[in-house]
Amino acid sequence: QVEEELQEACARQELQLQEMGRRERLLRADVGQAREQLESFKSQVLRACSPEAVGAAGVAVTEQQVIEKVRQIYEESQQSHEREKCLQEELGSRLSKEKEVSASVEVFQKSLQELQ
């Protein structure tokens, strides 16, 4: 009976090992697919950001190149947002001054009409 229990335990462990092997193969396949997708994404990012960065020969793009390009785009975007914010503030200030001038002109025109 002990021998049968050992055989059953061995059979269960064999099944578990087979299942683990199957899972490992699936994981390896997923990792390979993810790696291919990453390479494709890196190339797409660089082509979109800077077509000349990917040579005519289709030179492999390094992760560092992609990171630097994304960082550069992010910084340019931040600068654009800051510039837009400054321009919005300047525009608001000018509109405010324009309203003040318009109000003063109206007062002046009324005064002028009253004098006439």
Buried (B, 14 or more C-beta within 10 A) or exposed (E): EEEEEEEEEEEEEEEEEEEEEEEEEEEEEEEEEEEEEEEEEBBEBBEEBEEEBBEEEEEEBEEEBBEEBBEEBEEEEEEEEEEEEEEEEEEEEEEEEEEEEEEEEEEEEEEEEEEE
